[in-house]
């Protein structure tokens, strides 16, 4: 069995990679993928603590989080497709939504 500390370190690394992707990248698809990586870090925490405690509730929350992540990815891709059709780019710094 993998120690809990190793799983938490891996989850922290995934969180750091996701935060870097959100803060450093300008492409909307890359930002969406970085959000998915952060959600996977949270799912890993659910599963790690569920296995550590021997309680199956963490696995149920992990399945719920995976379903929410799939829905979020579908909606996000639809939004970026619409943005691309209207603006011709998905670079987040070039698309200004709230300007008059």
SULPEJO-V882047 format. One record per residue. RES is the residue in one small letter. SS is DSSP state (helix for helix, strand for strand, loop for the rest). PSI is psi in whole degrees, 0 to 359 (NA if undefined). NEAR is the number of other C-alpha atoms within 8 Angstrom. Layout:
# SULPEJO-V882047
<<RES | SS | PSI | NEAR> <RES | SS | PSI | NEAR>>
This chain:
# SULPEJO-V882047
<<x | loop | 137 | 2> <x | loop | 134 | 5> <x | loop | 151 | 6> <x | helix | 325 | 9> <x | helix | 321 | 6> <x | helix | 319 | 8> <x | helix | 322 | 12> <x | helix | 326 | 10> <x | helix | 317 | 8> <x | helix | 318 | 8> <x | helix | 321 | 12> <x | helix | 321 | 9> <x | helix | 319 | 8> <x | helix | 320 | 12> <x | helix | 317 | 11> <x | helix | 319 | 8> <x | helix | 317 | 10> <x | helix | 318 | 13> <x | helix | 320 | 11> <x | helix | 318 | 9> <x | helix | 324 | 11> <x | helix | 317 | 11> <x | helix | 329 | 6> <x | helix | 339 | 6> <x | loop | 153 | 9> <x | loop | 341 | 9> <x | strand | 132 | 9> <x | helix | 323 | 10> <x | helix | 320 | 9> <x | helix | 320 | 11> <x | helix | 319 | 12> <x | helix | 319 | 10> <x | helix | 325 | 8> <x | helix | 323 | 13> <x | helix | 321 | 11> <x | helix | 323 | 11> <x | helix | 320 | 12> <x | helix | 319 | 12> <x | helix | 324 | 10> <x | helix | 328 | 10> <x | helix | 319 | 12> <x | helix | 320 | 9> <x | helix | 320 | 12> <x | helix | 321 | 11> <x | helix | 317 | 11> <x | helix | 313 | 12> <x | helix | 321 | 11> <x | helix | 313 | 11> <x | helix | 330 | 10> <x | helix | 317 | 13> <x | helix | 324 | 9> <x | helix | 318 | 8> <x | helix | 341 | 6> <x | loop | 21 | 6> <x | loop | 128 | 8> <x | loop | 359 | 8> <x | helix | 327 | 7> <x | helix | 324 | 11> <x | helix | 324 | 10> <x | helix | 316 | 8> <x | helix | 325 | 10> <x | helix | 318 | 12> <x | helix | 321 | 8> <x | helix | 318 | 8> <x | helix | 324 | 10> <x | helix | 321 | 10> <x | helix | 319 | 8> <x | helix | 321 | 8> <x | helix | 322 | 10> <x | helix | 318 | 8> <x | helix | 320 | 8> <x | helix | 321 | 8> <x | helix | 320 | 10> <x | helix | 316 | 8> <x | helix | 319 | 8> <x | helix | 317 | 9> <x | helix | 323 | 9> <x | helix | 320 | 8> <x | helix | 317 | 8> <x | helix | 328 | 11> <x | helix | 318 | 8> <x | helix | 319 | 8> <x | helix | 319 | 11> <x | helix | 322 | 10> <x | helix | 325 | 8> <x | helix | 323 | 6> <x | helix | 341 | 8> <x | loop | 4 | 7> <x | loop | 159 | 9> <x | loop | 17 | 13> <x | strand | 121 | 9> <x | loop | 332 | 9> <x | loop | 344 | 6> <x | loop | 340 | 7> <x | loop | 120 | 9> <x | loop | 112 | 7> <x | loop | 321 | 4> <x | loop | 16 | 4> <x | loop | 147 | 4> <x | loop | NA | 2>>
